């Protein structure tokens, strides 16, 4: 993780060595720490450091970029020349915008640095505590503690400069007891937030939900989804199952791709569903600028069930005569814009209250498989195996082997009755996190397989 001064020095060096008239530089420096644990005492630790320098040049309104992993003058010169050759080989310009000028950024509180030795020791202590607690309860557990310390820096020949340091920690666990499986994750910017026993105890104790096997058949059931399952549904809604793409972007709207072209301004979801993208939310952490160096702005995407606003790069905003929001995805495709700090509005309920108030329902902690079948109609297929329970008369009534949903997200998210308190979740440290609540969905047709 580079300091601001170290990053400035590298960018200044690259700009001085570049033969192009317009040059941009992006630097990612990261140190990753990983601790894997399983069994009764097996703990393995790993550490990895990486640096990536991307150089982008504009030549005759065409762009080229190249990437290196060291800061020597020879490597930087070779990278600049490679980017310039690529720009010259481009047959025509692809809506290339001029480099951004100087910008001002709001502060984000995303860094809680810890010395490497202390961080690894904290990992080890947490892993041993988890294994010992699970063994005492008779629950099989395996998991991973991941920590990332990184800095992202962007600068260009027009005077733009942005630098942000970030820390992120994720504790993920698989638990199993008498055939019932559960997966749980805790994530935080500060390692102290996931250190200790509360999350471990909740995750291990959850394995006892499925001690008995439920005797239920396919039919109509209310659905109670833990935040991680909600995270999966929102990933399908927002990203449509495609990497580097969003259905709630100016690019998607302009291309009439997915559902947004026909749905903007119409209430197609529950009035209990409000979704925004907000890197400045107190639970989030991220960059205050995008790939172009534009300031990242909060965007209200869906309000009370109605799709309202879109995220934009400068190019997509220009095409729709709207304002850029600071969501350009990457130098590989600056037309694309992606929301990556999603926040779903929570409510005053809780998982316990939802279960207690449900006569016949299905409780799902995680989908083992979820995919978008048709982006235009938002039709999805989702399956939960061994991570779901039957709810009868307000109580957990045993595990279900397999639950399958083949529904439109407009139907599922249009039937939200209640939501609990929202908190930040992610499936792994490589995935974007979201601030989402648990939700209760009114009765839906559910296929159940209980051999």
C-alpha positions in Angstrom: 0.0 0.0 0.0 1.6 3.2 -1.2 1.5 6.5 0.6 0.2 9.6 -1.2 3.8 10.9 -1.6 5.1 7.6 -3.0 2.3 7.4 -5.5 2.7 11.0 -6.6 6.4 10.4 -7.3 5.6 7.4 -9.5 2.9 9.3 -11.5 5.2 12.3 -12.0 7.9 10.0 -13.3 5.6 8.3 -15.7 4.2 11.6 -17.0 7.7 12.9 -17.6 8.8 9.8 -19.5 5.7 9.5 -21.7 6.1 10.5 -25.3 2.4 11.2 -25.7 0.8 14.6 -25.4 -2.0 13.3 -23.2 -1.2 10.6 -20.7 -3.1 9.1 -17.7 -1.6 6.8 -15.0 -3.4 4.5 -12.6 -1.6 2.6 -9.8 -2.9 -0.2 -7.6 -0.7 -1.4 -4.8 -2.0 -4.1 -2.5 -1.0 -6.5 0.2 -3.3 -9.5 0.8 -3.3 -11.7 3.9 -5.2 -15.0 4.0 -5.7 -17.5 6.8 -7.4 -20.8 6.0 -8.7 -23.0 8.8 -10.5 -26.3 9.2 -10.7 -29.5 11.3 -9.8 -29.0 14.9 -6.5 -27.1 14.7 -5.4 -26.9 11.0 -4.4 -23.3 10.2 -2.5 -22.1 7.1 -1.4 -18.5 6.5 -0.4 -16.8 3.2 0.7 -13.3 2.2 0.9 -11.7 -1.2 2.0 -8.3 -2.5 1.2 -6.8 -5.9 1.6 -3.6 -7.8 0.0 -2.7 -11.1 0.7 0.4 -13.1 -1.6 1.1 -16.0 -0.7 3.9 -18.5 -3.2 5.3 -20.9 -2.4 7.6 -23.8 -4.5 9.5 -26.3 -3.3 9.9 -29.9 -5.5 11.5 -32.6 -8.6 10.9 -30.5 -7.8 7.3 -30.2 -6.8 5.5 -26.9 -4.3 2.8 -26.1 -3.2 1.5 -22.7 -0.7 -1.0 -21.3 0.1 -2.4 -17.9 3.4 -3.1 -16.0 4.2 -4.3 -12.5 7.3 -2.3 -11.6 8.5 1.3 -11.5 11.8 1.3 -13.3 12.3 4.0 -16.0 12.9 1.4 -18.7 9.6 -0.4 -17.8 7.6 2.8 -17.8 9.0 4.0 -21.1 8.3 0.6 -22.7 4.7 0.7 -21.3 4.1 4.2 -22.7 5.4 3.2 -26.1 3.2 0.0 -26.1 0.1 2.1 -25.2 1.0 4.5 -28.0 1.4 1.8 -30.5 -2.0 0.4 -29.5 -3.6 3.8 -29.9 -2.1 4.2 -33.4 -3.4 0.8 -34.4 -7.0 1.7 -33.5 -9.0 2.0 -36.8 -11.3 4.7 -35.4 -12.2 6.5 -32.2 -14.7 4.8 -29.9 -16.4 7.8 -28.2 -13.1 8.8 -26.6 -13.4 11.6 -24.2 -10.5 14.0 -23.4 -8.6 13.4 -20.2 -10.4 14.9 -17.1 -8.9 18.0 -15.5 -8.3 18.7 -11.9 -11.1 17.5 -9.5 -12.0 17.8 -5.9 -13.1 14.8 -3.9 -15.1 14.2 -0.8 -13.3 12.2 1.9 -14.1 8.6 2.5 -13.2 6.9 5.8 -12.0 3.6 4.4 -8.6 2.9 6.0 -7.7 1.4 9.4 -4.1 0.2 9.0 -2.6 -2.5 11.1 1.0 -3.8 11.1 1.4 -7.0 9.1 2.7 -9.1 12.0 -0.2 -8.0 14.3 -2.7 -8.6 11.5 -1.5 -12.2 11.0 -1.5 -12.9 14.7 -5.1 -11.6 14.9 -6.0 -13.9 12.1 -4.4 -16.9 13.9 -6.1 -16.2 17.2 -9.5 -15.8 15.5 -9.1 -19.0 13.5 -8.2 -21.0 16.7 -11.1 -19.5 18.6 -13.5 -20.5 15.8 -12.2 -24.1 15.6 -12.3 -24.6 19.3 -15.9 -23.2 19.7 -17.2 -25.3 16.8 -15.5 -28.4 18.2 -17.1 -27.9 21.6 -20.5 -27.7 19.9 -19.9 -30.7 17.7 -20.1 -28.7 14.5 -17.8 -29.2 11.6 -16.3 -25.9 10.4 -13.9 -24.6 7.7 -13.3 -21.0 6.7 -11.0 -18.2 5.7 -10.0 -14.9 7.1 -8.9 -12.5 4.4 -7.5 -9.0 4.8 -6.5 -6.5 2.1 -4.5 -3.3 2.4 -4.4 -1.4 -0.8 -4.0 2.1 -2.3 -5.5 3.3 -5.6 -4.0 6.3 -7.3 -4.9 8.1 -10.5 -3.3 11.1 -12.2 -2.8 12.6 -15.7 -1.1 15.2 -17.7 -4.0 17.6 -17.2 -3.3 18.0 -13.5 -5.7 15.4 -12.2 -4.7 13.5 -9.1 -6.5 11.3 -6.7 -5.3 8.9 -4.0 -7.1 6.6 -1.6 -6.0 4.0 0.9 -8.4 1.2 1.8 -8.5 -1.7 4.2 -11.0 -4.6 4.1 -11.4 -7.7 6.2 -13.7 -10.7 5.6 -14.3 -13.7 7.8 -16.2 -16.5 6.0 -17.2 -19.9 7.4 -18.9 -23.1 6.3 -20.6 -25.0 9.1 -22.2 -28.4 8.9 -24.2 -30.4 11.5 -26.3 -33.5 10.8 -26.6 -32.8 7.1 -27.5 -29.1 7.4 -25.0 -26.6 5.9 -24.7 -23.0 6.6 -22.4 -20.3 5.1 -21.8 -17.0 6.9 -19.7 -14.0 6.3 -18.6 -10.9 8.3 -16.8 -8.0 6.7 -15.5 -4.7 8.0 -13.0 -2.0 7.2 -11.5 -2.4 10.7 -10.3 -5.9 11.8 -11.6 -5.2 15.3 -15.1 -5.3 14.0 -14.8 -9.0 13.1 -12.5 -10.0 15.9 -14.1 -11.9 18.8 -16.8 -14.4 19.3 -20.2 -13.0 18.4 -20.1 -13.7 14.7 -18.6 -17.1 15.2 -21.1 -18.1 17.9 -24.1 -17.0 15.7 -22.7 -18.9 12.7 -22.0 -22.1 14.6 -25.3 -22.0 16.5 -27.1 -21.5 13.1 -26.0 -25.1 12.2 -28.6 -26.4 14.6 -31.5 -25.0 12.7 -31.6 -28.1 10.5 -31.2 -30.9 13.1 -34.5 -32.5 11.9 -35.6 -33.0 8.3 -38.8 -31.1 7.3 -41.7 -33.0 5.7 -43.0 -30.4 3.2 -43.8 -30.4 -0.5 -43.8 -27.9 -3.3 -46.3 -25.1 -3.0 -46.8 -21.6 -1.9 -44.6 -20.3 0.9 -43.4 -17.0 2.3 -39.7 -16.5 1.9 -37.3 -15.1 4.5 -33.9 -14.3 3.1 -30.8 -13.5 5.0 -28.7 -10.5 3.8 -26.3 -12.7 1.8 -29.2 -14.2 -0.2 -30.5 -10.7 -0.8 -27.0 -9.7 -2.0 -27.2 -12.5 -4.6 -30.6 -11.3 -5.9 -29.4 -7.7 -6.1 -26.3 -8.8 -7.9 -28.5 -10.4 -10.6 -30.8 -7.3 -10.7 -28.0 -4.7 -11.0 -25.4 -6.6 -13.0 -27.5 -9.0 -15.0 -25.1 -11.8 -14.5 -22.5 -10.0 -16.7 -19.0 -8.9 -15.6 -18.3 -5.2 -16.2 -21.9 -4.3 -17.0 -24.9 -2.9 -15.1 -28.6 -2.9 -16.0 -28.9 0.4 -14.1 -26.4 2.3 -16.2 -26.7 5.0 -18.9 -25.0 2.5 -21.3 -27.8 -0.1 -20.7 -30.5 2.5 -21.1 -29.0 3.9 -24.3 -28.7 0.5 -25.8 -32.2 -0.6 -24.6 -30.5 -3.5 -22.9 -32.2 -5.4 -20.1 -35.2 -4.2 -18.2 -34.4 -0.5 -17.5 -35.4 1.0 -20.9 -39.0 0.1 -20.3 -39.1 0.3 -16.5 -37.6 3.7 -15.7 -40.1 5.9 -14.0 -42.6 3.0 -13.4 -43.2 1.2 -10.2 -42.3 -2.4 -10.8 -41.1 -3.4 -7.4 -42.5 -3.2 -3.8 -42.8 0.3 -2.2 -40.6 -1.3 0.5 -37.7 -1.5 -2.0 -35.3 1.4 -2.2 -31.8 1.0 -3.7 -29.0 3.5 -4.0 -25.3 3.6 -4.8 -23.4 5.5 -2.1 -19.7 5.1 -1.4 -20.0 7.6 1.5 -22.5 5.5 3.5 -21.0 5.0 7.0 -20.8 1.2 6.5 -19.2 1.3 3.1 -15.6 1.7 1.9 -14.4 2.6 -1.5 -13.0 5.2 -3.9 -14.3 8.8 -4.1 -13.3 8.8 -7.8 -13.9 6.5 -10.8 -11.6 5.2 -13.6 -11.7 8.6 -15.3 -10.9 10.5 -12.1 -14.4 12.0 -11.9 -15.8 12.5 -8.4 -18.1 9.6 -7.4 -21.6 10.8 -6.5 -24.4 9.1 -4.5 -27.2 8.0 -6.9 -30.7 7.0 -5.9 -31.3 4.1 -8.3 -34.7 2.8 -7.2 -37.1 4.7 -4.9 -40.1 3.0 -3.3 -40.1 0.4 -6.1 -39.6 2.8 -9.0 -36.4 2.9 -11.0 -35.3 6.6 -11.1 -31.7 7.4 -11.9 -28.8 5.8 -13.7 -25.1 5.7 -13.0 -23.0 7.4 -15.7 -19.5 7.7 -17.1 -18.9 11.0 -19.0 -19.6 9.3 -22.3 -22.9 7.7 -21.3 -24.0 10.9 -19.6 -23.3 12.9 -22.8 -25.3 10.5 -24.9 -28.4 11.0 -22.7 -27.9 14.7 -21.9 -27.5 13.9 -18.2 -24.7 14.6 -15.7 -21.8 12.2 -15.1 -22.0 10.5 -11.7 -18.4 9.2 -11.4 -19.1 5.6 -12.2 -16.8 4.9 -15.2 -15.9 1.2 -14.8 -12.4 0.7 -16.3 -10.0 2.0 -18.9 -10.8 -1.0 -21.0 -14.3 0.4 -21.5 -14.8 4.0 -20.3 -18.3 4.0 -21.8 -19.4 1.4 -19.2 -20.6 2.6 -15.8 -21.2 0.4 -12.8 -22.6 1.0 -9.3 -20.3 -0.8 -6.9 -21.4 0.5 -3.4 -25.0 -0.5 -3.3 -27.2 0.3 -0.3 -30.7 -1.2 0.2 -32.9 0.6 2.7 -33.6 -1.5 5.7 -36.6 -1.5 8.1 -37.5 -2.0 11.7 -38.1 -5.8 11.6 -35.6 -8.6 12.3 -35.0 -12.2 11.3 -36.5 -13.4 14.6 -39.6 -11.3 14.2 -40.1 -12.4 10.6 -39.8 -16.1 11.6 -42.2 -15.7 14.5 -44.8 -14.0 12.3 -44.7 -16.6 9.5 -47.2 -19.5 9.4 -45.7 -21.3 6.4 -42.4 -20.2 5.0 -38.9 -21.1 3.8 -35.8 -19.6 5.4 -32.9 -19.3 3.0 -29.4 -18.2 4.1 -27.6 -18.6 0.7 -28.4 -19.7 -2.8 -26.1 -22.4 -4.0 -26.9 -21.3 -7.6 -28.5 -18.2 -9.0 -28.5 -17.0 -12.6 -30.3 -14.5 -14.8 -32.3 -16.3 -17.4 -33.8 -13.3 -19.2 -32.6 -9.7 -18.4 -35.5 -8.0 -20.1 -38.2 -9.8 -18.0 -35.8 -10.2 -15.0 -36.5 -13.9 -15.0 -34.1 -15.8 -12.8 -33.4 -19.3 -11.6 -32.2 -19.8 -8.1 -31.5 -22.9 -6.1 -30.7 -23.4 -2.4 -29.3 -26.8 -1.3 -28.9 -27.7 2.3 -29.0 -24.1 3.4 -32.7 -23.7 3.8 -35.3 -24.5 6.5 -39.0 -24.9 6.7 -40.9 -22.5 8.9 -44.1 -23.7 10.5 -46.3 -21.7 12.9 -43.5 -19.2 13.7 -40.8 -21.8 14.3 -38.0 -23.5 12.4 -39.4 -26.9 11.5 -36.4 -28.7 10.0 -34.0 -28.6 7.1 -35.0 -28.8 3.4 -32.7 -30.6 1.0 -33.4 -28.3 -2.0 -35.5 -25.3 -2.9 -35.8 -24.0 -6.4 -37.2 -20.6 -7.6 -38.0 -19.8 -11.2 -39.4 -16.3 -10.9 -39.1 -12.8 -12.1 -37.1 -10.5 -9.8 -39.9 -7.9 -10.3 -42.2 -10.5 -8.7 -39.8 -11.4 -5.8 -38.7 -7.8 -5.1 -42.2 -6.6 -5.7 -43.5 -8.8 -2.9 -41.2 -7.5 -0.1 -43.4 -7.2 3.1 -40.8 -6.4 5.7 -37.1 -5.6 6.0 -34.7 -5.7 8.9 -31.7 -3.6 9.8 -29.2 -3.3 6.9 -25.6 -4.2 7.3 -22.6 -4.7 5.0 -22.1 -8.1 3.4 -20.1 -9.8 0.7 -19.5 -13.3 -0.4 -15.7 -13.0 -0.6 -13.1 -10.3 -0.4 -12.9 -10.3 -4.3 -16.6 -9.4 -4.6 -18.2 -6.0 -4.2 -19.9 -5.5 -0.8 -23.4 -4.2 -0.3 -25.3 -2.8 2.6 -28.5 -4.9 2.6 -31.1 -6.1 5.1 -32.8 -9.4 5.6 -36.2 -9.4 4.0 -39.6 -11.1 4.1 -41.3 -11.9 0.8 -45.0 -12.8 0.6 -46.1 -16.2 -0.6 -44.4 -17.5 -3.8 -44.5 -20.8 -5.7 -41.6 -22.8 -4.5 -40.3 -26.2 -5.8 -39.1 -28.4 -3.0 -37.1 -31.6 -3.2 -36.9 -33.6 0.0 -35.7 -37.1 -0.8 
